[in-house]
């Protein structure tokens, strides 16, 4: 009976691969969420700029213009921060993809090793079976 000595290591590598795959999935979802959030911020800034231009056409005080402008600057800063968040999430996604690729390589390596050992075991069993059949044929002819 074939017994793979590194079966527990292979199970561990498969488990690590599943964990890495889940991590990549979480990072992809997070990246989508952060990109969507960034897009919403940019749309909000565009609306605010359009409203600001509209207010400038009317008669408003300089204090209101200053407040509106400060609010726009605040939104610009939030947008820049969101861009940094998106870049950080992209880096995390790339790192998790790299870890996943390494986990896949390790698992495949152990799987190939197991397959090679199994093929070697099968050939040894076939040789052993052939020897037994030859001995059986020789003993039956002697009788």
C-alpha positions in Angstrom: 0.0 0.0 0.0 1.4 3.4 -1.0 1.9 5.9 1.8 3.2 9.4 1.0 5.5 10.5 3.7 4.9 14.2 3.1 1.1 14.0 3.0 0.8 16.2 6.1 3.1 18.8 4.5 1.0 18.7 1.3 -2.2 19.2 3.3 -0.6 22.2 5.0 0.5 23.7 1.7 -3.0 23.1 0.3 -4.5 24.9 3.4 -2.0 27.8 3.0 -3.1 28.1 -0.7 -6.7 28.3 0.3 -5.9 31.0 2.9 -3.9 33.0 0.3 -6.8 32.6 -2.2 -9.3 34.0 0.4 -6.9 36.8 1.2 -6.6 37.7 -2.5 -10.4 37.7 -2.8 -10.7 40.0 0.2 -8.2 42.4 -1.3 -9.9 42.4 -4.6 -13.2 43.2 -3.0 -11.6 45.9 -0.9 -9.9 47.4 -3.9 -13.2 47.6 -5.7 -14.8 49.2 -2.7 -12.1 51.8 -2.3 -12.0 52.6 -6.1 -15.8 53.1 -6.0 -15.5 55.3 -3.0 -12.8 57.4 -4.7 -15.0 57.7 -7.8 -17.8 58.9 -5.6 -15.6 61.5 -4.0 -14.5 62.7 -7.4 -18.1 63.0 -8.6 -18.9 64.9 -5.4 -16.0 67.3 -6.1 -17.2 67.9 -9.6 -20.7 68.7 -8.3 -19.3 71.0 -5.7 -17.2 72.8 -8.3 -20.2 73.3 -10.6 -22.3 74.6 -7.6 -19.4 76.9 -6.7 -19.3 78.4 -10.2 -23.1 78.8 -10.1 -22.9 80.6 -6.7 -20.2 82.9 -8.0 -22.5 84.1 -10.8 -25.0 85.2 -8.1 -24.5 87.6 -5.3 -23.0 85.9 -2.3 -20.7 87.3 0.4 -16.9 86.8 0.5 -17.3 84.7 3.7 -19.6 82.3 2.0 -17.1 82.1 -0.9 -14.3 81.5 1.5 -16.2 78.8 3.4 -17.2 77.0 0.1 -13.6 77.2 -1.1 -12.3 75.8 2.1 -14.8 73.0 1.9 -13.7 72.2 -1.7 -10.0 72.2 -0.5 -11.1 69.8 2.3 -12.7 67.5 -0.3 -9.6 67.7 -2.5 -7.5 66.6 0.5 -9.9 63.7 1.2 -9.6 62.7 -2.5 -5.8 62.7 -2.3 -6.0 60.6 0.9 -8.4 58.2 -0.8 -5.9 57.9 -3.7 -3.2 56.9 -1.3 -5.6 54.3 0.3 -6.3 52.9 -3.2 -2.5 52.6 -3.9 -1.9 50.9 -0.6 -4.7 48.4 -1.3 -3.2 47.7 -4.7 0.2 47.0 -3.1 -1.5 44.7 -0.6 -3.3 42.9 -3.5 0.0 42.5 -5.4 1.7 41.1 -2.2 -1.2 38.7 -1.6 -1.1 37.6 -5.2 2.6 36.9 -4.9 2.1 34.9 -1.8 -0.7 32.9 -3.6 1.6 32.2 -6.5 4.3 30.9 -4.1 1.8 28.8 -2.3 0.6 27.3 -5.6 4.2 26.6 -6.6 4.9 24.8 -3.3 1.8 22.7 -3.5 2.4 21.8 -7.1 6.0 20.8 -6.3 4.8 18.5 -3.5 2.0 17.1 -5.7 4.5 16.3 -8.5 6.8 14.7 -6.0 3.9 12.6 -4.7 3.0 11.5 -8.2 6.6 10.6 -9.0 6.9 8.5 -5.8 3.5 6.8 -6.6 4.7 6.0 -10.1 7.9 4.6 -8.6 5.9 2.6 -6.1 3.7 1.2 -8.9 6.7 0.1 -11.0 8.2 -1.6 -8.0 4.9 -3.4 -7.3 4.7 -4.5 -10.9 8.3 -5.8 -10.8 7.5 -7.7 -7.6 4.3 -9.1 -9.1 6.2 -10.2 -12.2 8.8 -12.0 -10.0 6.0 -13.7 -8.1 4.3 -14.8 -11.3 7.6 -16.1 -12.7 8.3 -18.1 -9.5 4.7 -19.5 -9.7 5.2 -20.5 -13.3 8.5 -22.2 -12.5 7.1 -24.1 -9.5 4.0 -25.3 -11.5 6.2 -26.6 -14.4 8.4 -28.6 -12.0 5.4 -30.6 -10.8 
